[in-house]
Amino acid sequence: MSQTPARAIATGGALGAEVIGVDLRDVDDHSFRTIHKAWLDHLVLLFRGQILSDDQLIAFSRRLGELDLAPIQETGRRFVEGYPEIYIVSNAIENGAPIGSLGAGELVWHTDMSYQEDPPKASMLYALEVPPEGGKTGFLNMYDAYQALPLQLKERITGLWVKHDGTYNSGGYVRAGVTPSNDPREAPGTIHPLVCTHPETGRRCLYLGRRRNAYIDGLPLAESEALLDEIWACATRDELTWYNDWRVGDLVLWDNRCTMHRRDPFDPAARRIMHRTQIKGETRPVA
């Protein structure tokens, strides 16, 4: 299939670019190299007007690496029948049961699956149905968040590790099979360096996960809470963000190692159906 050369146009926000001139059903090696470089440069890529079957979504996702299986979430495992790699993010109810997870409410700032020892390096979200308003997804540039920290705070957090909580997902639901604890020192999770080095770019970034039940290893709880509040206040400023206002056919690819994301709430009476894939990381987060 003949295509115009793929080209990335920056969003004008703190991160993100729209890639034009590419049909993700048929990406040649030259176009993929362009996409991969743009992804590392811009952290988040938007591809509009895509028409993808589940097989085609998986095929493009695999260009970036081996895929994770869809996680078990609050309503039990929800994936596309026959495609365990595709996780359904949706509020839709069919035949009296939810077809997906995460509802219609706000999803707070988070990094996907960072409570695992080996978090995914990338996520893709493909829009099948979108509400008439609301439901935007925001992204945070964690390179810039680190660079924007006051020097004293940068020095204070050097060498610290933070527990990424495995109790609650970004919608505030308790994960399947987990007994909740509101003491972050006792809650399930994994510790990672608070400041990480990106394995491909070599750049330093904050690696925060999500705020609820986070804990800085080795500190008294009150000191950990105060320090995390200070870091999060600096790291989640509007000037560090870009938001996608979804259209049907949008596919967004983000680098899970150096971004966070969130979702605006939307009308529960409207339907929003997204299919997500995640690409396994080749290395654990390292300082």
HELIX and SHEET records of a PDB file:
HELIX    1   1 ASP A   29  HIS A   42  1                                  14    
HELIX    2   2 ASP A   54  SER A   61  1                                   8    
HELIX    3   3 ARG A   62  LEU A   64  5                                   3    
HELIX    4   4 MET A  142  GLN A  147  1                                   6    
HELIX    5   5 LEU A  151  ILE A  157  1                                   7    
HELIX    6   6 LEU A  221  ALA A  235  1                                  15    
HELIX    7   7 ASP A  238  LEU A  240  5                                   3    
SHEET    1   A 8 ARG A   7  ALA A  10  0                                        
SHEET    2   A 8 ALA A  17  ILE A  20 -1                                        
SHEET    3   A 8 VAL A  44  PHE A  47  1                                        
SHEET    4   A 8 LEU A 251  ASP A 255 -1                                        
SHEET    5   A 8 ALA A 122  GLU A 129 -1                                        
SHEET    6   A 8 ILE A 273  ILE A 279 -1                                        
SHEET    7   A 8 TYR A  83  SER A  90 -1                                        
SHEET    8   A 8 PHE A  79  VAL A  80 -1                                        
SHEET    1   B 8 ARG A   7  ALA A  10  0                                        
SHEET    2   B 8 ALA A  17  ILE A  20 -1                                        
SHEET    3   B 8 VAL A  44  PHE A  47  1                                        
SHEET    4   B 8 LEU A 251  ASP A 255 -1                                        
SHEET    5   B 8 ALA A 122  GLU A 129 -1                                        
SHEET    6   B 8 ILE A 273  ILE A 279 -1                                        
SHEET    7   B 8 TYR A  83  SER A  90 -1                                        
SHEET    8   B 8 SER A 101  LEU A 102  1                                        
SHEET    1   C 2 ILE A  72  GLN A  73  0                                        
SHEET    2   C 2 GLY A  76  ARG A  77 -1                                        
SHEET    1   D 2 ILE A  93  GLU A  94  0                                        
SHEET    2   D 2 ALA A  97  PRO A  98 -1                                        
SHEET    1   E 4 LEU A 107  HIS A 110  0                                        
SHEET    2   E 4 THR A 259  ARG A 263 -1                                        
SHEET    3   E 4 THR A 137  ASN A 141 -1                                        
SHEET    4   E 4 THR A 241  ASN A 244 -1                                        
SHEET    1   F 3 GLY A 189  PRO A 193  0                                        
SHEET    2   F 3 TRP A 161  ASP A 165 -1                                        
SHEET    3   F 3 TYR A 215  ILE A 216 -1                                        
SHEET    1   G 2 VAL A 195  THR A 197  0                                        
SHEET    2   G 2 ARG A 204  LEU A 206 -1                                        
END                                                                             
